[in-house]
Amino acid sequence: MIVGSVACGAALAQGGGPTDPQIAATVVTANPVDIDAAKLAQSKTHNTQVKGFADLMVTDHTGVNKSATALVTKLRVTPESNPTSQSLQKSWRRQSSTPQELIRRSFR
């Protein structure tokens, strides 16, 4: 949820605020990123609290993604790529392209 708040804040800072299609793109981009990060945590941690939080993240963000998809379908909104959604994708690709470094930094 923090990523989504930051993403929307960044879009607002760009002037005029994001449109509904841009918000939809940000949500459907941010949730899979959070789910992937949580799955990485689930597979690497030995800490039960981290695992529990990762489990919660997967469950919650999967649910949010399903709800968001249902809502944009109902409203006939087509997600529109925007600087915020593109930045989220780029950042995750960069981090996930170096998973060993990410793992070393995250799960010491």
C-alpha positions in Angstrom: 0.0 0.0 0.0 2.9 2.3 0.7 4.1 1.9 -2.9 0.7 2.9 -4.2 0.5 6.0 -2.0 4.0 7.1 -3.1 3.1 6.3 -6.7 0.0 8.4 -6.6 1.8 11.2 -4.8 4.4 11.2 -7.6 1.7 11.4 -10.2 0.0 14.3 -8.4 3.3 16.1 -8.3 3.5 16.0 -12.1 0.6 18.5 -12.3 -3.1 18.1 -12.5 -3.3 14.7 -10.8 -3.6 11.3 -12.4 -6.6 10.3 -14.5 -8.6 7.2 -13.6 -6.9 5.2 -16.3 -3.5 6.3 -15.0 -4.5 5.3 -11.4 -5.7 1.9 -12.7 -2.3 1.4 -14.4 -0.4 2.3 -11.2 -2.5 -0.1 -9.1 -2.2 -3.0 -11.5 1.5 -2.4 -11.8 2.2 -1.9 -8.0 0.3 -4.9 -6.7 2.2 -7.5 -8.8 5.5 -5.8 -7.8 4.5 -6.1 -4.1 3.4 -9.7 -4.6 6.6 -10.7 -6.3 8.7 -9.1 -3.5 6.6 -10.9 -0.9 7.0 -14.2 -2.7 10.8 -13.6 -2.7 10.7 -13.0 1.0 8.6 -16.1 1.6 11.2 -18.2 -0.2 14.2 -16.8 1.5 13.4 -15.9 5.0 13.8 -18.1 8.1 12.1 -15.5 10.3 8.5 -16.4 11.2 7.5 -12.8 11.5 8.9 -11.9 8.0 7.2 -15.0 6.6 3.9 -14.1 8.2 4.1 -10.5 6.8 5.0 -11.8 3.4 2.0 -14.2 3.5 -0.2 -11.3 4.4 1.2 -9.2 1.6 0.6 -11.9 -1.0 -3.0 -12.4 0.2 -3.8 -8.7 0.5 -2.3 -7.6 -2.7 -3.7 -10.5 -4.7 -7.2 -9.5 -3.3 -6.6 -5.8 -4.1 -5.5 -6.7 -7.6 -8.6 -8.9 -8.2 -10.9 -6.1 -6.9 -9.1 -3.4 -9.0 -9.4 -5.6 -12.1 -13.1 -6.2 -11.4 -13.7 -2.4 -10.9 -11.9 -1.2 -14.0 -13.7 -3.9 -16.0 -17.1 -2.8 -14.6 -16.3 0.9 -15.2 -14.8 0.1 -18.7 -11.6 1.9 -17.8 -8.5 0.8 -19.7 -5.3 1.3 -17.7 -3.1 3.9 -19.2 0.7 3.6 -18.8 2.1 6.7 -17.2 5.4 7.9 -15.7 4.5 6.5 -12.3 3.5 3.0 -13.5 6.5 3.0 -15.8 8.8 3.9 -13.0 7.5 1.1 -10.8 8.0 -1.4 -13.6 11.5 -0.1 -14.3 12.5 -0.1 -10.7 11.3 -3.7 -10.1 13.0 -4.9 -13.3 16.2 -3.4 -12.2 16.0 -4.9 -8.7 14.8 -8.3 -9.9 17.6 -8.4 -12.6 20.1 -8.6 -9.7 18.2 -11.0 -7.3 21.3 -12.2 -5.5 22.3 -8.6 -4.5 18.7 -7.9 -3.5 18.6 -11.1 -1.4 21.9 -10.3 0.3 20.7 -6.8 1.3 17.2 -7.9 2.3 17.7 -11.1 4.2 20.9 -10.8 6.3 
